[in-house]
């Protein structure tokens, strides 16, 4: 069955139990939606498009990236159960800024989050869901199966405007409004080093997952146009030393490369540049102490990945044995 066939599955083909489970029928079409799908790998891509389209319709574009990753993991787990009836995917909007993603299937096997080893090829899915949803996920067991849900929360007081008139009205209503250009495309960060002669080497990395402004998953890329725009910007501000430049590589827009931020420091993900072969730290120290910067050692390999994990072990005050 193709993806086009899946999209044609009528709502009445879903089991009545699954429809009741997701509890979207009592909500209006403007706050809830559901989609029955067969247990096929193609259902994952259909789910991603379904959820992304609904979030954009609701003006929650900032949740799209995390949401499609979450539903991909949930639906993949459901597909692997190989049940005979249809699964059901749902999305609810109980408040203006909170979204609940749901996946119901006919298996009574409960998902368990495990700590996958460094060499494991699977087992990280629920850990990823847990991280993206900030722990706000759960499982509801039912006589005929289960429903897994995960919650996401959008930014408060953030509004996407489709016209200048909408922006003008919001600026009159909101106290101290901040207006920013909206860029669509591939978000990137560039680890740059400029010597005292004005020569710049740049290591580009695509930000695949961002949490609270931090790049959690990234991969090095090669884009000559983006590199050119970055080096031109550094030359324009006459920056010397380590520089972190962020921006977007857009599709079909002019200009294609949009720069959004420049910081005179090493970025938090500079370890990816090192792993990709660039001798960034050593050459930055050379520049700091007025030694020659060897730009030949700042070349890098594209396609190198870096994944970061941040965990808060405890936030509670506690007595330390032996402490005064």
C-alpha positions in Angstrom: 0.0 0.0 0.0 1.4 3.4 -1.0 1.2 6.7 1.1 -1.5 7.9 -1.3 -3.6 4.8 -0.4 -3.1 5.4 3.3 -4.4 9.0 3.0 -7.6 7.6 1.5 -8.4 5.4 4.5 -11.9 6.6 5.7 -12.5 7.5 9.3 -15.1 4.8 9.8 -12.5 2.1 9.2 -10.9 2.7 12.6 -12.1 0.5 15.4 -14.7 2.1 17.7 -12.5 1.4 20.7 -9.6 3.3 19.2 -11.8 6.3 18.4 -13.1 6.5 21.9 -9.7 6.1 23.3 -8.2 9.2 21.8 -11.2 11.3 23.1 -11.1 13.8 20.3 -14.7 13.4 19.3 -15.9 15.8 22.0 -13.6 18.5 20.8 -14.2 20.8 17.8 -12.3 20.4 14.6 -10.4 23.6 15.5 -8.9 22.0 18.6 -8.6 18.3 17.7 -8.0 16.0 14.8 -7.5 12.2 14.3 -6.3 9.9 11.5 -6.7 6.1 11.2 -3.8 4.4 9.6 -2.7 0.8 8.8 0.2 -0.9 10.5 2.6 -0.1 7.7 6.0 1.7 7.6 4.5 4.3 5.2 2.2 5.5 8.0 5.1 7.2 9.7 5.6 9.7 6.9 1.9 10.3 6.6 1.6 11.0 10.3 4.4 13.5 10.2 2.7 15.5 7.4 -0.7 15.3 9.2 0.7 16.6 12.5 2.8 19.3 10.8 -0.1 20.6 8.8 -2.4 20.8 11.8 0.2 22.6 13.9 0.8 25.2 11.2 -3.0 25.6 10.8 -3.1 26.4 14.5 -0.2 28.8 14.3 2.1 26.6 16.4 4.9 26.4 13.9 7.5 26.4 16.6 6.3 23.0 17.7 6.5 21.3 14.3 10.1 20.0 14.5 9.7 18.4 17.9 6.2 17.1 17.2 7.1 15.3 14.0 10.0 13.5 15.8 7.7 12.5 18.7 4.9 11.1 16.5 7.5 9.3 14.3 8.7 7.4 17.3 5.2 6.7 18.6 3.9 5.5 15.3 7.0 3.5 14.6 6.4 1.6 17.9 2.8 1.0 16.9 3.8 -0.3 13.4 6.1 -2.8 15.0 3.3 -4.4 17.0 2.0 -5.7 13.6 -1.7 -5.6 14.8 -4.4 -6.5 12.3 -6.7 -3.5 12.7 -6.0 0.2 12.2 -4.0 2.3 14.6 -5.3 5.8 15.3 -3.2 9.0 15.5 -4.6 12.0 17.2 -3.7 15.6 18.1 -5.4 17.8 20.6 -5.1 21.4 21.6 -6.6 21.7 25.1 -5.2 25.3 25.5 -3.8 27.9 23.1 -0.2 26.9 23.7 -0.4 23.2 24.7 -0.7 20.3 22.3 -1.2 16.6 23.1 0.0 14.0 20.6 -1.6 10.6 20.8 -1.1 7.2 19.2 -3.5 4.3 19.9 -2.9 0.7 18.8 -4.3 -2.8 19.5 -1.3 -4.1 21.4 -1.4 -4.4 25.2 2.4 -4.5 25.4 3.5 -1.4 27.3 6.4 0.7 26.0 9.4 1.0 28.3 12.1 3.6 28.2 15.5 1.9 28.3 19.1 3.2 28.5 20.5 2.2 25.1 24.2 1.4 24.9 26.6 3.4 22.7 26.6 0.5 20.1 22.8 -0.1 20.1 21.0 0.5 16.8 17.6 0.9 18.5 16.0 1.6 21.9 16.5 5.3 22.0 13.0 6.3 20.8 11.2 6.7 24.1 14.2 8.5 25.6 14.0 11.0 22.8 10.2 11.4 23.3 10.9 11.9 27.1 13.5 14.6 26.3 11.5 16.5 23.7 8.3 16.4 25.9 10.2 17.3 29.0 8.9 14.2 30.7 5.3 15.0 29.9 4.3 11.7 28.3 2.5 8.6 29.4 0.6 5.4 28.5 -3.1 4.5 29.1 -3.7 0.7 29.1 -7.0 -0.4 27.8 -8.7 -3.8 27.4 -8.1 -3.9 23.7 -4.7 -2.1 23.5 -3.2 1.2 24.7 -2.8 4.9 24.0 0.6 6.6 24.3 0.5 10.4 24.6 3.1 13.2 24.8 2.5 16.9 25.5 4.3 19.9 24.0 4.0 23.6 25.0 4.5 26.5 22.7 6.1 29.8 23.5 4.0 32.2 25.4 2.9 35.4 23.8 4.4 34.4 20.4 2.3 35.1 17.4 3.0 34.3 13.7 1.7 37.0 11.4 0.8 36.3 7.8 0.3 39.9 6.8 1.6 43.3 7.8 -1.8 44.3 8.9 -1.8 41.4 11.5 1.6 42.5 12.7 0.4 46.1 13.0 -2.7 45.2 15.1 -0.7 43.0 17.4 1.9 45.7 17.9 -0.9 48.0 19.1 -2.2 45.4 21.5 1.0 43.9 22.9 3.0 45.9 25.4 6.6 46.4 24.3 6.3 44.2 21.2 9.4 42.7 19.5 9.1 42.0 15.8 11.3 39.5 14.2 11.6 38.2 10.6 10.5 34.7 10.2 12.8 32.4 8.3 12.0 28.9 7.0 14.7 26.5 6.1 17.7 24.7 7.5 19.0 26.2 10.7 22.8 26.2 10.9 25.6 27.3 13.2 29.1 28.2 12.0 32.2 27.8 14.2 34.6 30.4 12.8 38.2 31.5 13.5 39.6 34.7 12.1 43.3 35.5 12.3 44.8 39.0 12.8 45.3 39.2 9.0 41.5 39.0 8.5 41.5 35.4 7.1 38.5 33.3 8.2 38.0 29.6 8.3 34.4 28.4 8.9 33.0 25.0 10.0 29.3 24.7 9.2 26.9 22.4 11.1 23.2 21.9 10.6 21.1 22.1 13.8 18.9 19.0 13.7 17.4 19.4 17.1 17.3 22.5 19.3 16.1 22.7 22.9 15.9 26.0 24.8 18.2 27.6 22.2 20.8 24.8 22.6 21.8 22.6 19.6 21.3 19.0 20.9 21.8 17.1 17.6 23.9 18.5 14.7 25.8 17.4 11.6 28.5 19.1 9.7 27.6 20.3 6.2 29.2 21.9 3.2 27.5 24.9 1.7 29.8 27.4 -0.2 27.2 30.1 -0.3 26.6 30.0 3.4 30.3 30.0 4.1 30.7 33.1 1.9 27.9 35.0 3.6 29.4 34.1 7.0 32.9 35.3 6.2 31.6 38.5 4.6 29.6 39.3 7.8 32.7 38.6 10.0 34.8 40.9 7.7 32.1 43.6 7.9 32.2 43.8 11.7 36.0 43.3 11.8 35.8 40.4 14.3 39.0 38.6 15.2 39.3 35.3 17.0 36.6 32.7 17.6 33.2 33.7 16.2 29.8 31.8 16.3 27.5 32.7 13.4 23.9 31.4 13.2 21.4 31.5 10.4 19.1 29.8 8.0 19.6 28.3 4.5 16.2 28.9 3.0 14.5 27.3 0.0 13.3 29.5 -2.8 13.9 32.7 -1.0 16.1 35.7 -1.8 18.5 35.9 -0.2 19.0 32.1 0.2 21.2 32.5 3.3 19.8 34.6 6.2 22.1 35.3 9.2 20.4 35.8 12.5 23.1 36.0 15.2 26.8 36.6 15.6 28.7 36.0 18.9 32.4 36.6 19.5 33.0 33.3 21.2 33.2 29.5 20.6 29.7 28.0 20.4 28.6 25.2 22.8 28.8 22.7 20.0 32.4 23.4 19.0 33.3 19.8 19.9 31.6 18.7 16.6 34.1 20.8 14.7 36.9 19.1 16.5 35.4 15.6 15.8 35.1 16.5 12.1 38.8 17.2 11.9 39.2 20.9 12.5 41.9 21.8 15.0 39.7 24.7 16.3 40.8 25.0 19.9 44.6 24.8 19.3 44.4 27.3 16.4 42.3 29.6 18.5 44.9 29.5 21.2 47.6 30.3 18.7 45.7 33.3 17.6 45.2 34.4 21.2 48.9 34.4 21.8 49.7 36.1 18.5 51.0 32.9 17.0 50.3 32.0 13.3 46.9 30.3 12.7 47.3 27.3 10.4 44.1 27.4 8.3 45.1 24.1 6.7 44.3 22.4 10.0 40.8 24.0 10.1 39.4 21.9 7.2 36.7 19.5 8.2 34.6 16.5 7.1 31.0 17.0 6.3 28.5 14.4 7.5 29.9 14.1 11.1 27.2 13.9 13.8 27.1 15.1 17.4 24.4 14.3 19.9 24.3 16.0 23.4 22.3 14.9 26.4 21.6 17.2 29.4 20.1 15.8 32.6 19.2 17.4 35.9 19.9 14.8 38.6 18.5 16.8 41.5 17.1 20.2 42.4 16.3 19.6 46.0 18.3 20.9 49.0 19.8 18.0 51.0 22.2 17.5 53.8 25.7 16.4 52.9 27.2 13.9 55.4 30.2 15.4 57.1 29.5 18.9 55.9 29.4 21.8 58.4 
